[in-house]
Amino acid sequence: MRSTKIVTSFIRDNDKLLLLKRSDKVKSMKGLWAGISGIIEKNEEPLARAKIEIFEEVGITEDKITLIKSADEMRVNSPQYENHEWEIFPFLFEVKNPTIKLNWENSEFKWIGIEELENYETVPSLDKVLLNLL
């Protein structure tokens, strides 16, 4: 089975979490709600990739975020690709009153309470990834 290493980060502002809706321009999981994710390149440190993705996807610089928790990597089967799994490195960051500037990878964002997550069509196992961080 093939696997792809990715980071998935959640941004929290007080008791709200940032959710992003993946745009029609991305390769996978179009139109689904997700955290901030990206592929880990070569021997890159997952935390370093998480911070890069946060800046690229929502425009928040490293000096504005605080790492609250990271969780052990998780393996999730990919429904889109046969014999493929995602190796997910989860992170939770705190931020205060950020300005969100989306790039092309996402079409919209929402700040939600954790209990609202079930109302969104998300990427596979997003709830499990998040629960490992809470």
C-alpha positions in Angstrom: 0.0 0.0 0.0 1.2 3.5 -0.9 1.2 6.2 1.7 1.5 10.0 1.6 2.6 11.9 4.6 0.6 15.0 5.3 0.2 17.6 8.1 -3.3 18.6 9.3 -3.4 21.7 11.5 -6.3 23.2 13.4 -6.4 26.8 14.4 -8.3 27.8 17.5 -9.4 31.3 18.5 -10.9 31.1 22.0 -13.5 28.3 21.7 -13.8 28.4 17.9 -12.0 26.3 15.3 -11.2 27.3 11.8 -12.6 25.1 9.1 -11.7 25.5 5.4 -13.7 24.4 2.4 -11.4 22.9 -0.3 -11.7 24.6 -3.6 -12.5 23.0 -7.0 -8.9 23.7 -8.0 -7.2 21.2 -5.7 -6.4 17.6 -6.8 -8.2 15.8 -4.0 -11.2 16.2 -1.7 -12.8 19.0 -3.6 -15.6 20.8 -1.8 -15.0 19.0 1.5 -14.3 20.8 4.7 -10.9 20.3 6.3 -8.2 21.7 8.6 -5.1 23.3 7.0 -3.3 20.4 5.3 -0.3 19.9 3.1 2.0 17.2 1.9 5.3 16.7 3.7 8.2 17.0 1.3 11.1 14.6 1.5 12.7 14.6 5.0 10.9 17.8 6.1 9.9 18.2 9.7 6.1 18.0 10.1 5.9 21.0 12.4 7.9 23.1 9.9 5.5 22.0 7.1 2.4 22.8 9.2 3.6 26.4 9.8 4.3 26.8 6.0 0.9 25.6 5.1 -0.8 27.9 7.6 0.9 30.9 6.1 0.2 29.7 2.5 -3.4 28.8 3.0 -4.7 31.4 5.4 -2.0 34.1 5.6 -1.2 33.8 9.3 2.5 34.2 10.1 4.5 32.0 12.5 4.8 34.7 15.1 1.0 34.9 15.4 0.4 31.2 16.2 1.2 29.2 19.3 1.5 25.4 19.2 -1.0 24.0 21.8 -0.6 20.3 21.0 0.6 17.7 18.5 -0.6 14.1 18.3 1.0 10.9 17.2 0.8 10.3 13.5 -2.4 8.6 12.3 -3.1 6.4 9.3 -6.3 6.9 7.3 -7.4 5.0 4.2 -7.9 7.1 1.2 -11.4 6.6 -0.4 -10.3 8.4 -3.5 -7.3 6.2 -4.4 -7.0 2.4 -4.3 -4.3 0.9 -2.1 -3.4 4.3 -0.7 -3.4 5.7 2.8 -2.7 9.1 4.3 -0.1 9.3 7.2 -1.4 12.3 9.1 0.6 14.4 11.5 -2.0 16.5 13.5 -1.3 19.9 15.2 -3.5 22.3 17.1 -2.5 26.0 17.2 -3.9 29.0 19.1 -4.3 32.4 17.5 -5.9 35.6 18.7 -8.3 37.6 16.3 -6.5 36.6 13.1 -7.2 38.1 9.6 -7.8 35.1 7.3 -6.6 35.5 3.7 -7.4 32.4 1.7 -5.3 31.2 -1.2 -6.6 29.2 -4.2 -6.7 25.9 -2.3 -9.8 26.9 -0.3 -13.0 28.6 -1.3 -14.4 29.6 2.1 -13.8 29.4 5.8 -15.9 29.3 9.0 -15.2 29.5 12.7 -17.2 26.8 14.4 -17.7 25.2 17.8 -16.4 21.6 18.1 -19.9 20.3 18.4 -20.8 21.8 15.0 -18.2 19.7 13.1 -20.8 16.9 12.5 -22.9 19.4 10.4 -20.1 19.6 7.7 -19.1 17.2 5.0 -15.4 16.8 5.9 -12.4 15.0 4.5 -12.2 11.4 5.8 -11.6 11.0 9.6 -11.3 14.7 10.3 -13.2 14.2 13.5 -10.8 11.5 14.6 -7.8 13.6 13.9 -9.3 16.5 15.8 -10.3 14.4 18.8 -6.7 13.3 19.2 -5.8 17.0 19.8 -8.5 17.8 22.3 
